[in-house]
């Protein structure tokens, strides 16, 4: 039914049994290959973590299914014949080569320039250098490398706003990797910045990135759910508040965000799809904000809104 591909390791030991494994086969008939792919993906447990099907010139169709362990791959192979209703092909099992996947994924990410900022990984430091707009962020366990349209849109908004105004107190709500806080620190060296996230691991990553970018003397980090933290409850405290989260929490937090924003203060809101923007805009207009700019990038929106100077925000509104 299947054969083990030759490897440099002993395929009978316990470590190999728990190592990620590919289950592959060459199928001459195209329709049978597609049926087999559907069976592996949908009808057999355990399901593969990834599956590919492609044509090899002169050979037929190669199917490769990736499993978390050799035992999972063997179990899937054993279930093919009854689920397929036809004889199973000759499968080959092979352990996935060991690799530093984080390092490989980082190396695949090129620097991104947004306005005066260039966000880059450590693999590109020699090319980018340590100029005033350089921001070092390695891909990792927290969102935000500037390759996503929402982070990119926020960086452009920060670049535009900080060219024409100085902000005293800034909140980065849902800070992820900390890239947006670092951008503000690059643009406004005298500004106090507070970066918060509900995920403790993200805050840990953000703090490390802030230190790596030598901005730890200007940016504080806290773990907080929304604005439920003693340092976030003071009314009208922030003259710039950045929230790159999602449409639903942006709407849910609109009252708290409004109370935390100084009259005349700015919001940068993102993490929302363009079709969700009207609902988010309406929620903040109802709280005393008006829309200054709406940027659309690859189906995602970034909103710049400003609180009306003389409209009081009721604590119960």
C-alpha positions as CSV (number, residue, x, y, z in Angstrom):
1,X,0.0,0.0,0.0
2,X,2.8,2.4,0.8
3,X,6.6,2.5,1.0
4,X,8.9,4.5,3.2
5,X,11.2,6.8,1.3
6,X,14.9,6.4,2.2
7,X,16.1,8.8,4.8
8,X,19.2,9.5,6.9
9,X,17.3,8.5,10.0
10,X,15.9,5.3,11.5
11,X,12.3,5.4,10.4
12,X,11.3,2.9,13.1
13,X,12.2,5.1,16.1
14,X,9.6,7.0,18.1
15,X,10.9,10.4,17.0
16,X,10.1,9.7,13.4
17,X,6.7,8.4,14.3
18,X,5.9,11.9,15.6
19,X,7.6,13.8,12.9
20,X,5.6,15.6,10.1
21,X,5.2,13.3,7.2
22,X,4.2,13.5,3.5
23,X,2.0,10.9,1.9
24,X,2.4,11.0,-1.8
25,X,1.5,9.1,-4.9
26,X,1.6,9.4,-8.7
27,X,-1.8,8.8,-10.4
28,X,-2.0,8.4,-14.2
29,X,-5.7,9.1,-14.4
30,X,-6.7,12.7,-13.8
31,X,-10.2,12.1,-12.6
32,X,-9.0,9.4,-10.2
33,X,-6.3,11.8,-8.9
34,X,-9.0,14.5,-8.1
35,X,-11.2,11.9,-6.5
36,X,-8.3,10.8,-4.3
37,X,-7.5,14.4,-3.3
38,X,-11.2,14.9,-2.3
39,X,-11.2,11.7,-0.3
40,X,-8.0,12.6,1.6
41,X,-9.2,16.1,2.3
42,X,-12.8,15.4,3.2
43,X,-13.6,11.8,4.0
44,X,-10.7,10.4,6.0
45,X,-9.5,11.1,9.5
46,X,-7.1,12.4,10.3
47,X,-7.3,15.1,7.7
48,X,-4.0,16.5,6.2
49,X,-2.7,19.9,7.4
50,X,-2.1,20.7,3.7
51,X,-2.6,19.0,0.3
52,X,-1.4,19.6,-3.2
53,X,-2.2,18.1,-6.6
54,X,-0.2,19.0,-9.7
55,X,0.7,17.4,-13.0
56,X,4.2,16.0,-13.6
57,X,5.1,16.0,-17.3
58,X,5.2,12.5,-18.7
59,X,4.3,10.9,-15.3
60,X,0.7,11.8,-14.4
61,X,-0.7,13.6,-11.4
62,X,1.2,13.9,-8.2
63,X,-0.7,14.2,-5.0
64,X,1.0,15.1,-1.7
65,X,-0.7,15.2,1.6
66,X,1.0,16.6,4.7
67,X,0.4,15.1,8.2
68,X,1.6,16.0,11.7
69,X,3.1,12.5,12.2
70,X,4.0,9.3,10.4
71,X,1.3,7.5,12.3
72,X,-1.4,9.9,11.0
73,X,-0.1,9.5,7.5
74,X,-0.2,5.7,7.8
75,X,-3.8,5.8,9.2
76,X,-4.9,8.0,6.3
77,X,-3.3,5.6,3.8
78,X,-5.1,2.7,5.4
79,X,-8.5,4.4,5.0
80,X,-8.2,5.3,1.3
81,X,-9.4,2.1,-0.3
82,X,-12.7,1.8,1.5
83,X,-13.4,5.5,1.1
84,X,-12.4,5.6,-2.5
85,X,-14.3,2.5,-3.5
86,X,-11.3,1.5,-5.7
87,X,-7.8,0.0,-5.2
88,X,-5.5,2.4,-3.4
89,X,-2.5,3.6,-5.3
90,X,1.1,2.9,-4.2
91,X,1.8,5.6,-1.6
92,X,5.2,6.8,-0.5
93,X,5.8,8.1,3.1
94,X,8.6,10.6,3.7
95,X,9.4,12.7,6.8
96,X,9.3,16.4,6.2
97,X,12.9,17.8,6.3
98,X,13.7,19.6,9.5
99,X,13.9,23.4,8.9
100,X,13.8,26.6,10.7
101,X,10.4,27.6,9.2
102,X,10.2,30.9,11.1
103,X,13.6,31.9,9.7
104,X,12.6,30.8,6.2
105,X,9.4,32.8,6.4
106,X,11.2,35.9,7.6
107,X,13.7,35.7,4.8
108,X,10.8,35.5,2.3
109,X,9.4,38.9,3.4
110,X,10.9,41.9,1.7
111,X,11.1,45.3,3.3
112,X,7.9,47.4,3.0
113,X,8.1,51.2,2.6
114,X,5.0,53.2,3.7
115,X,5.6,57.0,3.6
116,X,8.8,57.7,5.5
117,X,8.8,54.3,7.2
118,X,10.6,51.2,6.0
119,X,9.6,48.0,7.9
120,X,12.1,45.2,7.5
121,X,13.2,41.9,9.1
122,X,16.6,41.4,10.7
123,X,17.7,39.6,7.5
124,X,17.5,42.9,5.7
125,X,19.2,45.2,8.3
126,X,22.4,45.4,6.2
127,X,20.4,46.8,3.3
128,X,18.0,49.1,5.1
129,X,20.3,50.3,7.9
130,X,19.2,52.1,11.0
131,X,17.8,55.4,9.6
132,X,15.1,57.5,11.3
133,X,12.4,55.7,9.4
134,X,13.7,52.1,9.7
135,X,11.6,49.8,11.8
136,X,12.9,46.3,12.6
137,X,10.0,43.7,12.9
138,X,10.6,40.0,12.3
139,X,7.6,37.9,11.4
140,X,6.5,36.0,14.5
141,X,3.7,35.3,16.9
142,X,2.1,38.8,16.8
143,X,0.3,40.5,13.9
144,X,2.0,43.4,12.1
145,X,4.8,43.3,9.6
146,X,3.4,45.9,7.2
147,X,2.8,43.3,4.5
148,X,-0.9,43.3,5.4
149,X,-3.0,46.1,3.9
150,X,-4.4,47.2,7.3
151,X,-0.9,47.7,8.8
152,X,0.3,49.4,5.7
153,X,-2.7,51.7,5.6
154,X,-2.2,52.6,9.3
155,X,1.5,53.4,8.6
156,X,0.5,55.7,5.8
157,X,-2.0,57.5,8.0
158,X,0.5,57.9,10.8
159,X,3.0,59.3,8.3
160,X,0.4,61.9,7.0
161,X,-0.9,63.0,10.4
162,X,2.4,63.4,12.1
163,X,3.7,65.6,9.3
164,X,1.2,68.2,10.2
165,X,0.5,67.8,13.9
166,X,2.3,66.9,17.1
167,X,0.5,64.6,19.5
168,X,1.2,64.5,23.3
169,X,-0.4,61.2,24.3
170,X,-1.0,58.3,21.9
171,X,-2.7,54.9,22.4
172,X,-2.1,51.9,20.2
173,X,-5.1,49.7,21.0
174,X,-4.5,46.1,19.9
175,X,-0.8,46.7,19.3
176,X,0.1,43.3,18.0
177,X,3.8,43.4,17.1
178,X,4.1,47.1,18.2
179,X,5.0,48.3,14.7
180,X,2.5,51.2,14.8
181,X,3.7,52.4,18.2
182,X,7.3,52.3,16.9
183,X,6.3,54.3,13.8
184,X,4.8,57.0,16.0
185,X,7.9,57.1,18.2
186,X,10.1,57.4,15.0
187,X,7.9,60.3,13.8
188,X,7.4,62.1,17.1
189,X,10.4,61.4,19.5
190,X,8.9,63.5,22.3
191,X,5.5,61.8,22.4
192,X,4.4,59.4,25.1
193,X,2.9,56.2,23.7
194,X,0.9,53.5,25.3
195,X,0.6,50.1,23.5
196,X,-2.0,47.7,24.7
197,X,-3.3,44.3,23.6
198,X,-5.6,41.7,25.2
199,X,-3.1,38.9,24.3
200,X,-0.2,38.7,26.7
201,X,2.0,37.0,24.1
202,X,1.5,39.9,21.7
203,X,2.4,42.4,24.4
204,X,5.6,40.4,25.2
205,X,6.5,40.4,21.4
206,X,5.7,44.1,21.2
207,X,7.9,44.9,24.1
208,X,10.8,43.0,22.6
209,X,10.3,44.7,19.2
210,X,10.1,48.1,21.0
211,X,13.4,47.4,22.8
212,X,15.0,46.2,19.5
213,X,14.1,49.5,17.9
214,X,15.4,51.5,20.9
215,X,12.0,53.0,21.6
216,X,11.5,51.5,25.1
217,X,12.0,54.9,26.8
218,X,9.0,56.4,24.9
219,X,6.6,53.4,24.7
220,X,4.9,51.6,27.6
221,X,3.1,48.3,27.1
222,X,0.2,46.8,29.0
223,X,-2.2,43.8,28.7
224,X,-5.8,45.1,28.6
225,X,-9.1,44.0,27.2
226,X,-10.4,47.0,25.3
227,X,-10.0,50.0,27.5
228,X,-10.6,48.1,30.7
229,X,-7.4,49.1,32.5
230,X,-6.7,51.8,35.1
231,X,-4.3,53.5,32.6
232,X,-6.9,53.6,29.9
233,X,-10.0,54.8,31.9
234,X,-9.1,58.5,32.3
235,X,-11.5,60.6,30.1
236,X,-10.2,62.6,27.1
237,X,-6.6,61.5,27.7
238,X,-5.4,60.7,24.2
239,X,-5.1,63.0,21.2
240,X,-4.3,60.2,18.8
241,X,-5.8,56.7,19.2
242,X,-4.9,53.9,16.8
243,X,-7.0,50.7,16.7
244,X,-6.1,48.2,14.0
245,X,-8.5,45.5,15.2
246,X,-11.7,44.3,13.5
247,X,-15.0,45.9,12.6
248,X,-17.1,44.3,15.3
249,X,-14.8,45.3,18.3
250,X,-14.3,48.8,16.7
251,X,-18.1,49.3,16.8
252,X,-18.5,47.7,20.3
253,X,-15.7,49.9,21.7
254,X,-16.8,53.1,20.0
255,X,-18.2,54.6,23.3
256,X,-15.1,53.8,25.3
257,X,-12.8,55.1,22.5
258,X,-14.8,58.3,22.2
259,X,-14.5,58.9,26.0
260,X,-10.8,58.3,25.8
261,X,-10.2,60.8,23.0
262,X,-9.5,64.5,23.5
263,X,-11.7,67.0,21.7
264,X,-10.1,67.6,18.4
265,X,-8.2,64.3,18.7
266,X,-7.7,61.9,15.9
267,X,-8.5,58.2,15.4
268,X,-6.9,55.8,13.0
269,X,-9.2,52.8,12.6
270,X,-8.4,49.7,10.6
271,X,-8.8,46.0,10.5
272,X,-12.1,46.3,8.6
273,X,-13.1,45.2,5.1
274,X,-14.2,48.0,2.8
275,X,-17.8,46.8,2.8
276,X,-17.8,47.1,6.6
277,X,-16.6,50.7,6.6
278,X,-20.0,52.5,6.4
279,X,-21.2,50.7,9.6
280,X,-18.0,51.7,11.5
281,X,-18.1,55.3,10.3
282,X,-21.7,55.5,11.4
283,X,-20.9,54.2,14.9
284,X,-18.2,56.9,15.4
285,X,-20.2,59.7,13.8
286,X,-22.9,59.0,16.4
287,X,-20.1,59.5,19.1
288,X,-19.1,62.9,17.8
289,X,-16.5,62.2,15.2
290,X,-16.3,63.1,11.5
291,X,-14.5,61.3,8.7
292,X,-11.3,63.0,7.5
293,X,-10.0,60.3,5.2
294,X,-10.9,56.8,4.0
295,X,-8.1,54.8,2.4
296,X,-8.9,51.5,0.5
297,X,-6.1,49.0,-0.1
298,X,-6.7,45.5,-1.5
299,X,-10.3,45.3,-0.1
300,X,-9.4,46.7,3.3
301,X,-10.2,50.1,4.7
302,X,-8.3,52.5,7.0
303,X,-10.3,55.4,8.4
304,X,-8.9,58.7,9.8
305,X,-11.6,60.3,12.0
306,X,-11.5,63.4,14.2
307,X,-13.5,64.2,17.3
308,X,-15.6,67.4,17.1
309,X,-14.0,70.0,19.4
310,X,-17.1,71.2,21.3
311,X,-19.3,68.1,21.6
312,X,-19.4,66.6,25.0
313,X,-19.3,62.8,25.2
314,X,-21.7,61.5,27.8
315,X,-20.3,58.6,29.9
316,X,-23.6,56.8,29.3
317,X,-23.9,57.5,25.6
